[in-house]
């Protein structure tokens, strides 16, 4: 799968990505968010990783695919069932 070019990234969008590391160690896929917390212009965009309050530079990752949002019509009943089960 070819990587997504940095110029093709969209703000406020989640992506499957791999951190660019210098070592030859395998790097896990993770979900990241293109953040505009420091400004709306692309040169101010950063990457927020799940479970962390740190922001990294766009070039710190290779972006593989956009995370698709769930389908509202098909997933809402299933999500409600899960929520009801958790309350019991």
MDAnalysis code that builds the backbone (N, CA, C; Angstrom):
import MDAnalysis as mda
import numpy as np

u = mda.Universe.empty(264, n_residues=88, atom_resindex=np.repeat(np.arange(88), 3), trajectory=True)
u.add_TopologyAttr("name", ["N", "CA", "C"] * 88)
u.add_TopologyAttr("resid", np.arange(1, 89))
u.add_TopologyAttr("resname", ["UNK", "UNK", "UNK", "UNK", "UNK", "UNK", "UNK", "UNK", "UNK", "UNK", "UNK", "UNK", "UNK", "UNK", "UNK", "UNK", "UNK", "UNK", "UNK", "UNK", "UNK", "UNK", "UNK", "UNK", "UNK", "UNK", "UNK", "UNK", "UNK", "UNK", "UNK", "UNK", "UNK", "UNK", "UNK", "UNK", "UNK", "UNK", "UNK", "UNK", "UNK", "UNK", "UNK", "UNK", "UNK", "UNK", "UNK", "UNK", "UNK", "UNK", "UNK", "UNK", "UNK", "UNK", "UNK", "UNK", "UNK", "UNK", "UNK", "UNK", "UNK", "UNK", "UNK", "UNK", "UNK", "UNK", "UNK", "UNK", "UNK", "UNK", "UNK", "UNK", "UNK", "UNK", "UNK", "UNK", "UNK", "UNK", "UNK", "UNK", "UNK", "UNK", "UNK", "UNK", "UNK", "UNK", "UNK", "UNK"])
u.atoms.positions = np.array([
    [0.841, -1.170, 0.000],
    [0.000, 0.000, 0.000],
    [0.894, 1.244, 0.000],
    [0.695, 2.126, -0.947],
    [1.521, 3.341, -0.985],
    [1.136, 4.298, 0.146],
    [2.113, 5.022, 0.617],
    [1.886, 5.993, 1.687],
    [1.113, 7.199, 1.159],
    [0.407, 7.855, 2.053],
    [-0.310, 9.087, 1.711],
    [0.682, 10.242, 1.825],
    [0.755, 11.061, 0.798],
    [1.665, 12.209, 0.810],
    [1.223, 13.215, 1.867],
    [2.171, 13.883, 2.461],
    [1.862, 14.872, 3.496],
    [0.937, 15.961, 2.963],
    [1.101, 16.333, 1.709],
    [0.246, 17.363, 1.108],
    [-1.201, 16.916, 0.960],
    [-1.448, 15.610, 1.008],
    [-2.799, 15.075, 0.855],
    [-3.516, 14.844, 2.187],
    [-2.843, 15.083, 3.302],
    [-3.467, 14.909, 4.611],
    [-4.523, 15.987, 4.839],
    [-5.538, 15.632, 5.619],
    [-6.617, 16.558, 5.950],
    [-6.643, 16.786, 7.456],
    [-6.875, 18.042, 7.888],
    [-6.939, 18.299, 9.328],
    [-8.168, 17.648, 9.952],
    [-8.086, 17.379, 11.245],
    [-9.185, 16.786, 12.021],
    [-9.586, 15.421, 11.464],
    [-8.620, 14.713, 10.915],
    [-8.872, 13.406, 10.317],
    [-7.948, 12.382, 10.971],
    [-8.488, 11.188, 11.179],
    [-7.713, 10.089, 11.755],
    [-7.121, 9.234, 10.645],
    [-5.872, 8.784, 10.863],
    [-5.168, 7.951, 9.896],
    [-4.511, 6.767, 10.588],
    [-4.393, 5.666, 9.861],
    [-3.516, 4.576, 10.264],
    [-2.117, 5.018, 9.869],
    [-1.178, 4.934, 10.802],
    [0.174, 5.424, 10.523],
    [1.210, 4.579, 11.249],
    [2.440, 4.706, 10.772],
    [3.610, 4.095, 11.426],
    [4.601, 5.203, 11.731],
    [5.113, 5.169, 12.947],
    [6.129, 6.158, 13.317],
    [7.411, 5.858, 12.549],
    [8.058, 6.907, 12.071],
    [9.343, 6.761, 11.384],
    [10.442, 6.698, 12.437],
    [11.042, 5.529, 12.579],
    [12.113, 5.348, 13.564],
    [13.408, 5.019, 12.842],
    [14.504, 5.454, 13.429],
    [15.813, 5.219, 12.816],
    [16.237, 3.765, 12.935],
    [15.809, 3.102, 14.000],
    [16.232, 1.714, 14.203],
    [15.499, 0.791, 13.234],
    [15.994, -0.404, 13.078],
    [15.368, -1.377, 12.200],
    [14.265, -2.165, 12.872],
    [13.922, -1.781, 14.116],
    [12.868, -2.494, 14.844],
    [11.529, -2.330, 14.138],
    [10.713, -3.387, 14.150],
    [9.382, -3.253, 13.551],
    [8.544, -2.232, 14.332],
    [7.758, -1.478, 13.612],
    [6.949, -0.435, 14.224],
    [5.475, -0.791, 14.037],
    [4.732, -0.758, 15.132],
    [3.306, -1.085, 15.104],
    [2.512, 0.011, 14.410],
    [1.415, -0.403, 13.789],
    [0.471, 0.573, 13.259],
    [-0.255, 1.228, 14.428],
    [-0.580, 2.501, 14.279],
    [-1.370, 3.181, 15.287],
    [-2.295, 4.182, 14.614],
    [-3.308, 4.585, 15.339],
    [-4.226, 5.593, 14.826],
    [-3.760, 6.943, 15.343],
    [-3.651, 7.906, 14.431],
    [-3.221, 9.257, 14.786],
    [-4.234, 10.262, 14.243],
    [-4.219, 11.448, 14.810],
    [-5.111, 12.528, 14.406],
    [-4.282, 13.706, 13.916],
    [-4.657, 14.243, 12.761],
    [-4.003, 15.460, 12.279],
    [-4.668, 16.626, 13.018],
    [-3.888, 17.293, 13.842],
    [-4.393, 18.311, 14.763],
    [-4.052, 19.719, 14.282],
    [-4.954, 20.657, 14.566],
    [-4.715, 22.073, 14.264],
    [-4.610, 22.894, 15.550],
    [-4.227, 22.248, 16.639],
    [-4.175, 22.930, 17.934],
    [-3.239, 24.146, 17.907],
    [-2.219, 24.145, 17.066],
    [-1.268, 25.259, 17.013],
    [-1.534, 26.216, 15.856],
    [-2.545, 25.942, 15.044],
    [-2.895, 26.833, 13.939],
    [-3.557, 26.077, 12.807],
    [-4.342, 26.807, 12.014],
    [-5.094, 26.193, 10.922],
    [-4.277, 25.977, 9.655],
    [-3.225, 26.744, 9.465],
    [-2.393, 26.598, 8.271],
    [-1.613, 25.286, 8.343],
    [-1.450, 24.586, 7.212],
    [-0.768, 23.279, 7.228],
    [0.616, 23.282, 7.890],
    [1.323, 24.383, 7.832],
    [2.658, 24.390, 8.459],
    [2.580, 24.320, 9.988],
    [1.399, 24.525, 10.572],
    [1.217, 24.431, 12.020],
    [0.581, 23.117, 12.463],
    [0.181, 22.287, 11.529],
    [-0.448, 21.021, 11.881],
    [0.534, 20.123, 12.616],
    [-0.005, 19.363, 13.546],
    [0.791, 18.378, 14.276],
    [0.030, 17.063, 14.286],
    [0.658, 16.059, 14.873],
    [0.051, 14.736, 14.959],
    [-0.178, 14.410, 16.431],
    [-1.424, 14.114, 16.760],
    [-1.766, 13.668, 18.109],
    [-1.913, 12.158, 18.068],
    [-1.270, 11.493, 19.019],
    [-1.385, 10.037, 19.090],
    [-2.359, 9.669, 20.196],
    [-3.044, 8.570, 20.019],
    [-4.044, 8.147, 20.994],
    [-3.368, 7.766, 22.311],
    [-3.948, 8.192, 23.413],
    [-3.424, 7.860, 24.726],
    [-2.270, 8.735, 25.180],
    [-2.020, 9.823, 24.470],
    [-0.910, 10.698, 24.823],
    [-1.349, 12.147, 24.665],
    [-0.763, 13.034, 25.456],
    [-1.058, 14.454, 25.294],
    [0.043, 15.160, 24.488],
    [0.971, 14.383, 23.944],
    [2.059, 14.949, 23.158],
    [1.657, 15.086, 21.695],
    [2.211, 16.107, 21.047],
    [2.019, 16.309, 19.617],
    [3.373, 16.184, 18.935],
    [3.364, 15.561, 17.773],
    [4.606, 15.372, 17.011],
    [4.470, 16.048, 15.658],
    [5.572, 16.131, 14.955],
    [5.547, 16.750, 13.631],
    [4.926, 15.792, 12.615],
    [4.400, 16.360, 11.552],
    [3.787, 15.569, 10.480],
    [4.790, 14.570, 9.911],
    [6.046, 14.978, 9.798],
    [7.061, 14.107, 9.188],
    [7.500, 12.950, 10.094],
    [6.991, 12.892, 11.319],
    [7.349, 11.806, 12.237],
    [6.679, 10.481, 11.880],
    [5.715, 10.519, 10.960],
    [4.938, 9.331, 10.626],
    [4.838, 9.113, 9.131],
    [4.594, 7.856, 8.780],
    [4.197, 7.477, 7.429],
    [2.722, 7.131, 7.520],
    [1.909, 7.761, 6.687],
    [0.455, 7.624, 6.743],
    [0.004, 6.612, 5.699],
    [-0.710, 5.589, 6.159],
    [-1.061, 4.475, 5.280],
    [-2.494, 4.511, 4.776],
    [-3.429, 4.937, 5.614],
    [-4.826, 4.964, 5.189],
    [-5.626, 5.819, 6.143],
    [-6.693, 6.386, 5.630],
    [-7.616, 7.169, 6.448],
    [-8.498, 6.199, 7.236],
    [-8.785, 6.535, 8.486],
    [-9.689, 5.720, 9.291],
    [-11.105, 6.138, 8.928],
    [-11.886, 5.191, 8.449],
    [-13.254, 5.487, 8.036],
    [-14.154, 5.609, 9.260],
    [-15.028, 6.612, 9.270],
    [-15.967, 6.717, 10.384],
    [-16.984, 5.589, 10.313],
    [-17.555, 5.204, 11.441],
    [-18.564, 4.135, 11.403],
    [-19.795, 4.600, 10.657],
    [-20.493, 3.672, 10.089],
    [-21.746, 3.973, 9.415],
    [-22.804, 4.203, 10.492],
    [-23.391, 5.371, 10.512],
    [-24.366, 5.712, 11.566],
    [-25.569, 4.778, 11.549],
    [-26.067, 4.435, 10.394],
    [-27.290, 3.646, 10.340],
    [-27.068, 2.216, 10.798],
    [-25.904, 1.664, 10.544],
    [-25.701, 0.268, 10.917],
    [-25.102, 0.098, 12.304],
    [-24.342, 1.050, 12.793],
    [-23.635, 0.837, 14.049],
    [-24.362, 1.373, 15.280],
    [-25.284, 2.308, 15.134],
    [-25.938, 2.874, 16.310],
    [-26.711, 1.844, 17.130],
    [-27.522, 0.983, 16.523],
    [-28.211, -0.021, 17.351],
    [-27.238, -0.947, 18.078],
    [-26.163, -1.327, 17.405],
    [-25.172, -2.200, 18.029],
    [-24.465, -1.486, 19.179],
    [-24.163, -0.209, 19.005],
    [-23.499, 0.558, 20.059],
    [-24.430, 0.716, 21.263],
    [-25.722, 0.923, 21.011],
    [-26.684, 1.049, 22.110],
    [-26.766, -0.255, 22.898],
    [-26.765, -1.389, 22.199],
    [-26.797, -2.684, 22.882],
    [-25.570, -2.842, 23.779],
    [-24.399, -2.468, 23.254],
    [-23.171, -2.554, 24.049],
    [-23.247, -1.662, 25.274],
    [-23.743, -0.429, 25.107],
    [-23.855, 0.488, 26.229],
    [-24.813, -0.050, 27.271],
    [-25.948, -0.613, 26.823],
    [-26.928, -1.179, 27.766],
    [-26.330, -2.363, 28.521],
    [-25.547, -3.179, 27.837],
    [-24.904, -4.334, 28.467],
    [-23.905, -3.890, 29.535],
    [-23.161, -2.812, 29.250],
    [-22.161, -2.303, 30.207],
    [-22.813, -1.760, 31.473],
    [-24.036, -1.268, 31.361],
    [-24.723, -0.683, 32.526],
    [-25.250, -1.754, 33.474],
    [-25.410, -2.965, 32.995],
    [-25.989, -4.033, 33.826],
    [-24.989, -4.637, 34.768],
])
